[in-house]
Amino acid sequence: MSERALEVRDLAKKFGHITALASLSFAVEPGEIYGLIGPNGAGKTTALRIVATLVKPSSGSAKVFGFDVEQEASEVRRIISYLPEEAGAYKNLSGWEYLGVMASFYAIERGAAHAIVKEAAEISGLGERLRDKVKTYSKGMSRRLLIARALMMKPRLAVLDEPTSGLDVVHAFHVRRVIQDYVRQHDLTVLLSSHNMLEVEFLCGRVALMNGGRILAEGSPEEIKSRYGASNLEEAFMEATRLG
């Protein structure tokens, strides 16, 4: 059996008296696009931030390709990329300059950095607009630039928080297509969160319906819909919530 990309066991997180996560357990296989879906406040972002080594769990564990996110955080950071929902780029740089700065953090040789930036430019699909300053970009263009930054290093695990939040149809379509195509071409693994259940149904091979810091149901979109006799994941979520 191959090593799992991500294994989360009994993960819990409390902020004071507030329970953000309660005994969360799930696993993601290599090459999979796995979605945590649910409403705001469900615990999705907290789970992603723990996986990305930004927040320590109160209890439980999470391992990325065998590396523990607490005990081996530096090793985890070397093989993942993380894109927060509210991430931003340096507004006074051009798109090209921003990607160059980001690439320089990872690539020692100049030639390697140039190849990474070229790859990112293709991912973004922004063409000549990369010559313009980021402050002139729409939200959709900025998000495409940030998705390119998250994928350009070909991380073993890309952690994406609400990757298409607030985007119009055109930009959201581009981001979804890029994620799918890049996973297929480079054998990457993606863990993403979203409250847009119809979008996740299209994008993810498996999903976990979350509410109140817990997983209500897990499986492929078709399996979950069949389990609850629903025509889409929104209906399945409402039924899962009703049944508790």
Phi and psi in degrees as a GROMACS rama.xvg file:
@    title "Ramachandran Plot"
@    xaxis  label "Phi"
@    yaxis  label "Psi"
@TYPE xy
-72.3918  155.936  SER-2
-65.8342  137.617  GLU-3
-74.2125  146.241  ARG-4
-68.9605  -39.259  ALA-5
-147.915  132.379  LEU-6
-132.124  115.734  GLU-7
-111.243  127.236  VAL-8
-129.673  119.626  ARG-9
49.2917  41.6105  ASP-10
-74.7651  128.769  LEU-11
-134.947  147.149  ALA-12
-146.882  127.104  LYS-13
-118.703  138.738  LYS-14
-113.306  96.169  PHE-15
66.2872  -122.109  GLY-16
-92.9965  0.869752  HIS-17
-96.1471  127.329  ILE-18
-94.0126  111.087  THR-19
-86.0062  -37.7363  ALA-20
-133.423  140.797  LEU-21
-131.334  100.589  ALA-22
51.9396  58.5663  SER-23
-86.2027  128.484  LEU-24
-137.559  129.215  SER-25
-166.682  165.893  PHE-26
-136.155  147.637  ALA-27
-122.679  130.018  VAL-28
-89.6728  153.418  GLU-29
-56.2836  138.25  PRO-30
81.0771  7.46267  GLY-31
-98.9328  148.735  GLU-32
-105.541  111.431  ILE-33
-115.838  131.759  TYR-34
-115.631  132.159  GLY-35
-96.9253  117.056  LEU-36
-126.639  148.851  ILE-37
161.563  176.172  GLY-38
-73.4256  170.374  PRO-39
-58.5108  137.863  ASN-40
88.3127  4.16491  GLY-41
-75.3299  -19.095  ALA-42
108.736  3.7072  GLY-43
-60.8561  -50.7955  LYS-44
-64.4971  -39.1138  THR-45
-60.0131  -44.1733  THR-46
-61.1325  -44.5623  ALA-47
-65.296  -38.4352  LEU-48
-68.6832  -32.2211  ARG-49
-67.7089  -45.4774  ILE-50
-59.9268  -35.9372  VAL-51
-82.0701  5.93206  ALA-52
69.0099  18.7656  THR-53
-90.3303  -22.9982  LEU-54
-131.757  138.358  VAL-55
-91.2245  137.307  LYS-56
-71.7044  155.739  PRO-57
-75.5249  -33.8757  SER-58
-160.785  170.51  SER-59
85.5787  -172.965  GLY-60
-147.678  160.374  SER-61
-144.438  132.046  ALA-62
-125.127  133.251  LYS-63
-109.419  112.366  VAL-64
47.2485  43.19  PHE-65
88.7359  -10.6441  GLY-66
-92.7543  129.05  PHE-67
-75.3652  132.426  ASP-68
-69.2564  -20.7981  VAL-69
-91.7857  -53.9328  GLU-70
-77.1469  -25.704  GLN-71
-129.14  44.8609  GLU-72
-58.6018  -39.6744  ALA-73
-64.323  -37.975  SER-74
-67.3477  -38.6865  GLU-75
-62.0941  -44.8685  VAL-76
-62.8655  -25.9374  ARG-77
-71.7957  -22.8608  ARG-78
-116.597  4.0532  ILE-79
-121.05  165.021  ILE-80
-129.919  151.201  SER-81
-132.856  129.626  TYR-82
-121.884  104.825  LEU-83
-68.7534  160.229  PRO-84
-62.3721  -39.553  GLU-85
-101.926  27.2225  GLU-86
-64.2485  151.9  ALA-87
-138.017  162.719  GLY-88
-110.02  165.126  ALA-89
-68.4449  113.745  TYR-90
-69.0871  -25.5351  LYS-91
-91.3873  3.06945  ASN-92
-97.8267  154.572  LEU-93
-75.5573  166.556  SER-94
-58.0518  -43.542  GLY-95
-59.0867  -46.158  TRP-96
-63.5917  -42.0089  GLU-97
-60.9931  -47.5038  TYR-98
-62.9768  -36.6547  LEU-99
-63.6774  -42.6599  GLY-100
-62.1551  -45.9593  VAL-101
-63.4468  -41.5294  MET-102
-65.0037  -34.2445  ALA-103
-65.9834  -21.9086  SER-104
-69.4668  -24.6933  PHE-105
-109.007  -35.0532  TYR-106
-97.7424  126.733  ALA-107
-77.9687  -45.048  ILE-108
-87.5455  142.053  GLU-109
-61.3882  -39.465  ARG-110
-62.4362  -37.3355  GLY-111
-66.4766  -41.505  ALA-112
-62.357  -40.6555  ALA-113
-62.0069  -41.3111  HIS-114
-65.7817  -37.4883  ALA-115
-66.0635  -43.2674  ILE-116
-64.3144  -41.3448  VAL-117
-60.6451  -41.7531  LYS-118
-61.9249  -44.6605  GLU-119
-63.3027  -38.5406  ALA-120
-60.9194  -40.6429  ALA-121
-67.1544  -40.1145  GLU-122
-61.1301  -43.6796  ILE-123
-66.5051  -33.9715  SER-124
67.5958  19.6381  GLY-125
-89.1059  -10.912  LEU-126
55.8533  -131.541  GLY-127
-66.283  -19.2595  GLU-128
-66.1914  -14.8699  ARG-129
-65.2174  -17.902  LEU-130
-77.8041  -16.8685  ARG-131
-87.6839  158.191  ASP-132
-68.7744  146.619  LYS-133
-60.9661  -29.2459  VAL-134
-66.0213  -14.6602  LYS-135
-91.1886  -2.5871  THR-136
-80.4683  148.85  TYR-137
-74.5284  170.415  SER-138
-60.4742  -39.4256  LYS-139
-64.6741  -40.81  GLY-140
-66.4039  -41.5164  MET-141
-62.2482  -40.6321  SER-142
-66.8642  -37.8079  ARG-143
-63.2664  -38.9747  ARG-144
-63.0156  -41.9803  LEU-145
-71.2629  -35.8869  LEU-146
-62.3926  -41.6521  ILE-147
-60.8771  -42.2847  ALA-148
-61.2194  -39.6894  ARG-149
-70.8095  -29.5271  ALA-150
-100.364  -17.5762  LEU-151
-63.1456  -26.0111  MET-152
-85.8075  2.51364  MET-153
50.9501  58.1514  LYS-154
-64.6241  152.448  PRO-155
-68.6845  -32.702  ARG-156
-135.042  121.875  LEU-157
-101.6  124.824  ALA-158
-107.885  111.318  VAL-159
-120.404  117.062  LEU-160
-95.1037  112.826  ASP-161
48.4198  61.3673  GLU-162
-61.1646  -24.3614  PRO-163
-116.676  17.3301  THR-164
-58.2804  126.494  SER-165
77.3233  6.89301  GLY-166
-90.248  151.408  LEU-167
-76.3778  176.836  ASP-168
-59.8117  -42.623  VAL-169
-64.8504  -49.887  VAL-170
-69.6228  -37.7377  HIS-171
-63.4191  -39.9669  ALA-172
-62.2871  -43.3137  PHE-173
-61.5266  -46.3271  HIS-174
-62.8798  -44.7445  VAL-175
-61.5109  -44.0612  ARG-176
-64.7605  -41.4113  ARG-177
-61.4359  -45.3087  VAL-178
-60.4263  -48.8506  ILE-179
-61.5614  -48.4224  GLN-180
-65.4887  -40.5615  ASP-181
-68.5871  -37.284  TYR-182
-62.6542  -43.9388  VAL-183
-66.0328  -43.9855  ARG-184
-73.4122  -32.4355  GLN-185
-120.007  10.5421  HIS-186
54.574  45.71  ASP-187
-92.333  168.001  LEU-188
-121.292  140.331  THR-189
-127.454  131.115  VAL-190
-113.625  120.737  LEU-191
-132.194  158.358  LEU-192
-118.098  153.408  SER-193
-165.51  149.655  SER-194
-99.9377  -3.83181  HIS-195
-89.2095  93.6671  ASN-196
-71.8706  -30.8578  MET-197
-68.0457  -37.5858  LEU-198
-66.0152  -44.4122  GLU-199
-65.4447  -34.1144  VAL-200
-59.2799  -35.5415  GLU-201
-76.9753  -34.9575  PHE-202
-91.6868  -36.8473  LEU-203
-100.943  143.054  CYS-204
-76.5037  -37.279  GLY-205
-137.388  151.996  ARG-206
-139.304  158.824  VAL-207
-123.803  123.319  ALA-208
-80.9978  121.713  LEU-209
-116.536  145.418  MET-210
-159.26  137.154  ASN-211
60.4629  31.393  GLY-212
78.3954  10.4281  GLY-213
-127.768  157.493  ARG-214
-91.6395  123.644  ILE-215
-87.5742  -35.3758  LEU-216
-159.717  152.355  ALA-217
-144.462  145.3  GLU-218
152.55  -172.11  GLY-219
-70.4597  156.086  SER-220
-52.5156  -40.4328  PRO-221
-65.6765  -40.357  GLU-222
-63.4812  -43.3568  GLU-223
-67.2433  -43.0301  ILE-224
-61.4844  -41.3553  LYS-225
-65.0141  -40.0597  SER-226
-60.2751  -37.4044  ARG-227
-105.424  7.52726  TYR-228
59.8406  39.7193  GLY-229
-109.73  155.293  ALA-230
-90.7242  -15.1229  SER-231
-154.031  172.592  ASN-232
-70.6489  -26.7755  LEU-233
-62.6055  -45.152  GLU-234
-65.2639  -40.1149  GLU-235
-62.8733  -40.4393  ALA-236
-63.5338  -44.7076  PHE-237
-62.0496  -38.6603  MET-238
-69.9039  -41.7795  GLU-239
-62.1832  -40.456  ALA-240
-64.5069  -40.4779  THR-241
-63.4883  -40.2951  ARG-242
-78.5814  -16.1696  LEU-243
